[in-house]
Amino acid sequence: MGFAHWWDETVVPKIVRCGCAMEPIMALRRDVVPLAHGRVLELGCGGGINQPLYDRARVTSFAGIDPSPRLLDHARSEAAAVGWDADICDGRGEAIPFDDAIFDSVVCTFTLCSVGDHRQTLAELRRVLRPGGMLLYAEHGRAPDPKLARWQERLDPLWSRVFGNCHLSRPVTSAIAAAGLEPEPLGQRYGDTGIKIASWMEWGRAVKRG
């Protein structure tokens, strides 16, 4: 096993569990996750960080996918702790292993930054949503400050190698709109994470029409 493989399989899951559970990030999760209802799919469910935040009275079924075996173990442990029967499996956003138009809500928090194909993943999220269904999102992404955005682009190659394919400069709400969903932003701002270059946050919901 090479160093890069060891890093991605061993260190990155620990970074995700710690970094993605910082209080400024948890505050945004608490804004969007409880809005999920009906049949729910969570993209990037590994780590199980969101599971205690769901309103169980509003959720009829829960499915989640993640490509990391270690993070999936955490997600399954959290599901057991919460006490619900969850369909949690290996999967990637570019090829979601579920049928068309079957979910009422798709939850995607701090995940779009790290998928392999940003556009394809958003197309897949739209595909699995039923008409009228909602994508609930909270993501970090491309800063509105042009100077900072240029630095994000410069650092992206190194940053993504260290932090499990996480990208700094990907657009969030505009990319969701380009995928054919109708965003209803709940907020956007620089987060208090201590790393401004990775702190531009956008969160909200987006509806699939038709």
Residue pairs with C-beta under 8 A, 6 or more apart in sequence:
1 9
4 161
8 164
9 68
9 69
9 70
10 70
12 68
12 163
12 164
13 46
13 47
13 68
13 70
13 71
13 74
15 163
15 164
16 46
16 47
16 68
16 71
16 164
17 47
17 49
17 71
17 74
19 25
20 47
20 49
20 110
21 47
21 49
22 193
24 191
24 192
24 193
25 110
25 138
25 191
25 193
26 49
28 109
28 138
28 187
28 191
28 201
28 203
29 49
29 50
29 53
29 109
29 138
30 53
31 138
31 186
31 187
31 203
32 107
32 109
32 136
32 137
32 138
32 186
32 203
32 204
32 205
33 50
33 53
33 54
33 107
33 109
33 136
34 53
34 54
34 55
34 58
35 105
35 134
35 136
35 205
36 54
36 55
36 58
36 59
36 105
36 107
36 134
36 136
37 55
37 58
37 59
37 104
37 105
38 58
38 59
38 60
38 61
38 103
38 104
38 105
39 60
39 61
39 63
39 102
39 103
39 104
39 105
40 54
40 59
40 61
40 62
40 63
40 103
40 104
40 105
40 106
40 107
41 63
41 64
41 65
41 96
41 98
41 103
41 105
41 106
41 107
41 128
42 50
42 62
42 63
42 64
42 65
42 106
42 107
42 108
43 64
43 65
43 93
43 96
43 106
43 107
43 108
43 111
43 121
43 125
44 65
44 66
44 93
44 108
44 109
44 110
44 111
44 114
45 51
45 64
45 65
45 66
45 72
45 75
45 88
46 64
46 66
46 67
46 68
46 70
46 71
46 72
46 74
46 75
47 66
47 71
47 74
47 75
47 78
48 74
48 75
48 76
48 77
48 78
48 79
49 78
49 109
50 107
50 109
51 75
51 78
51 79
51 81
51 82
51 86
52 78
52 82
54 62
56 82
56 84
61 87
62 79
62 84
62 86
62 87
63 86
63 87
63 88
63 89
63 98
63 103
64 75
64 86
64 87
64 88
64 89
65 88
65 89
65 90
65 91
65 92
65 93
65 96
65 97
66 72
66 75
66 88
66 90
66 91
67 90
67 91
67 92
69 90
72 88
72 89
72 90
75 86
75 88
76 86
76 88
79 85
79 86
79 88
89 97
91 97
92 115
92 116
92 121
93 111
93 112
93 115
93 116
93 117
93 120
93 121
93 124
93 125
94 115
94 116
94 117
94 120
94 121
94 124
95 124
96 124
96 125
96 127
96 128
98 128
99 128
100 127
100 128
101 127
101 128
101 129
101 130
101 131
101 133
102 128
102 130
103 128
103 129
103 130
103 133
104 129
104 130
104 133
104 134
105 133
105 134
105 135
105 136
106 125
106 128
106 129
106 133
106 134
106 135
106 136
107 136
107 137
108 125
108 135
108 136
108 137
108 139
109 136
109 137
109 138
109 139
110 138
110 139
110 140
111 139
112 118
112 121
112 122
112 137
112 139
112 141
112 170
112 172
112 175
113 139
113 140
113 141
113 166
113 167
113 168
113 170
114 160
114 163
114 164
114 165
114 166
114 167
115 121
115 165
116 165
118 170
118 175
119 175
119 178
119 179
122 175
122 176
122 178
122 179
122 181
123 179
123 180
125 135
125 179
125 181
126 135
126 179
126 180
126 181
126 208
129 135
129 208
130 208
131 208
131 209
131 210
132 207
132 208
132 209
133 207
133 208
134 205
134 206
134 207
134 208
135 176
135 181
135 205
135 206
135 208
136 204
136 205
137 172
137 176
137 202
137 203
137 204
137 205
137 206
138 201
138 202
138 203
139 172
139 201
139 202
139 203
140 168
140 172
140 191
140 198
140 199
140 200
140 201
140 202
141 168
141 169
141 170
141 171
141 172
141 200
141 202
142 149
142 152
142 168
142 169
142 170
142 171
142 172
142 200
143 149
143 152
143 190
143 197
143 200
144 200
148 196
148 197
148 200
149 169
151 197
152 168
152 169
152 197
153 168
153 169
155 168
155 197
156 167
156 168
156 169
159 166
159 167
159 168
159 198
160 166
160 167
168 197
168 198
172 202
173 183
173 185
173 188
173 202
173 204
176 183
176 206
177 183
177 206
180 208
181 206
181 207
181 208
182 206
182 207
182 208
182 209
183 204
183 205
183 206
184 204
184 205
184 206
184 207
185 202
185 203
185 204
186 203
186 204
186 205
187 201
187 202
187 203
187 204
188 200
188 201
188 202
188 203
189 200
189 201
190 196
190 199
190 200
190 201
191 199
191 200
191 201
192 199
193 199
